[in-house]
Amino acid sequence: MPGRRPALPVVRSLVRKVRSASKAAAYRLTKGVLRRFGYDFEVFPRSKRDAHAVGSADERFYREWRSPSPVWAPWRGEPDFREAYDGVEPYTVVSGDRCQVLYRLGNQALFVDGDFAECGVYRGGTALLLSKVLEGHEKTLHLFDSFEGLPAPDPERDPDLERGVFKATSVQAVEALLGGFSGSLRIHEGWIPSTFDGLEDSRFAFVHIDVDLYRSTLDCLEYFYPRLSAGGIVVFDDYGFPAARGEKNAVDEFFSDRPEAPLALPTGQAIVTKLP
Ligand SMILES: C[S@@+](CC[C@H](N)C(=O)[O-])C[C@H]1O[C@@H](n2cnc3c(N)ncnc32)[C@H](O)[C@@H]1O
């Protein structure tokens, strides 16, 4: 009927508002009731990049991990970690819980023969954390990055990532950030795997692989695995994140015919410890 049409968008927007307000009220009410019984839940909005996990055969394995009771969460401020983490947060895209995993396993790897390495440095936050672990020890910290961001992803294997992401950095900025480190530091600027050339005889105790892409991850594994000492540890930063599933696929393929089993953590990382 003429005359009613202009009112429609207003009505629609009102209905939308009422709906979302009642959804929010229902959410708060359910949360409140469950909390009384000692339970809690959270709803995480899914980004487009994570949509891969929805409707796939693996969907149920991508649920957010939560415990009904409080769990020990040392990354919230346990003194020795807090001290090492100080100054790291503004320079990293790696969350505090994942940094705590790096810190603990890095400390364990101090007892293993060989150097430390990080592939995927970006602005240097996790490299700074590892340098603090190594302070006062006779191990070299090797850092590998293009400092030009990600190379071109494989459109089939890394469909959610783009060339050039993480390029807002430089080798000079990372050198300056780690300027207080009194140990041995080697920054290998350029594209993996060519930056491994000349390091054929090296041995490693700890490797942090944070390169996001299928090909980059596989290149790292092909170089580091044979050079990792028994008891040496590799941490994969993005193993559990759907947007970086190329990394998971590379890790799973690589270890499918090897004795080590990648251990997926609720942080999104995976760890592998080299067997003797
Ligand atoms: C997620 S960022 C690293 C984050 C960093 N660990 C932190 O603390 O925030 C990933 C990095 O991997 C690097 N990268 C990925 N593939 C590479 C390759 N083939 N060669 C060199 N660098 C690569 C990118 O340049 C980027 O800086």
The ligand as a Tripos MOL2 file, in Angstrom:
@<TRIPOS>MOLECULE
LIG
   27    29     1     0     0
SMALL
NO_CHARGES

@<TRIPOS>ATOM
      1 C1         53.4720  -14.7130   12.3850 C.3       1 LIG1
      2 S1         54.9100  -13.9200   11.8920 S.3       1 LIG1
      3 C2         56.0350  -14.2910   13.1980 C.3       1 LIG1
      4 C3         55.5780  -13.7610   14.5230 C.3       1 LIG1
      5 C4         56.6550  -13.6070   15.5770 C.3       1 LIG1
      6 N1         57.1910  -14.8730   16.0200 N.3       1 LIG1
      7 C5         56.1500  -12.8030   16.7490 C.2       1 LIG1
      8 O1         56.7220  -12.9160   17.8570 O.co2     1 LIG1
      9 O2         55.2110  -11.9990   16.5700 O.co2     1 LIG1
     10 C6         55.4210  -14.9300   10.5460 C.3       1 LIG1
     11 C7         56.7270  -14.5120    9.9350 C.3       1 LIG1
     12 O3         57.1780  -15.5620    9.0800 O.3       1 LIG1
     13 C8         57.9520  -14.9770    8.0450 C.3       1 LIG1
     14 N2         58.0570  -15.9600    6.9300 N.ar      1 LIG1
     15 C9         57.1100  -16.8280    6.5060 C.ar      1 LIG1
     16 N3         57.5920  -17.5860    5.4980 N.ar      1 LIG1
     17 C10        58.8700  -17.1780    5.2750 C.ar      1 LIG1
     18 C11        59.8840  -17.6070    4.3790 C.ar      1 LIG1
     19 N4         59.7060  -18.5820    3.4650 N.pl3     1 LIG1
     20 N5         61.0950  -16.9740    4.4520 N.ar      1 LIG1
     21 C12        61.3170  -16.0060    5.3540 C.ar      1 LIG1
     22 N6         60.3860  -15.5550    6.2370 N.ar      1 LIG1
     23 C13        59.1660  -16.1500    6.1990 C.ar      1 LIG1
     24 C14        57.2260  -13.6870    7.7130 C.3       1 LIG1
     25 O4         58.0980  -12.7430    7.1420 O.3       1 LIG1
     26 C15        56.6840  -13.2430    9.0870 C.3       1 LIG1
     27 O5         57.5060  -12.2610    9.6830 O.3       1 LIG1
@<TRIPOS>BOND
     1     1     2 1
     2     2     3 1
     3     2    10 1
     4     3     4 1
     5     4     5 1
     6     5     6 1
     7     5     7 1
     8     7     8 2
     9     7     9 1
    10    10    11 1
    11    11    12 1
    12    11    26 1
    13    12    13 1
    14    13    14 1
    15    13    24 1
    16    14    15 ar
    17    14    23 ar
    18    15    16 ar
    19    16    17 ar
    20    17    18 ar
    21    17    23 ar
    22    18    19 1
    23    18    20 ar
    24    20    21 ar
    25    21    22 ar
    26    22    23 ar
    27    24    25 1
    28    24    26 1
    29    26    27 1
@<TRIPOS>SUBSTRUCTURE
     1 LIG1         1 GROUP 0 **** ****
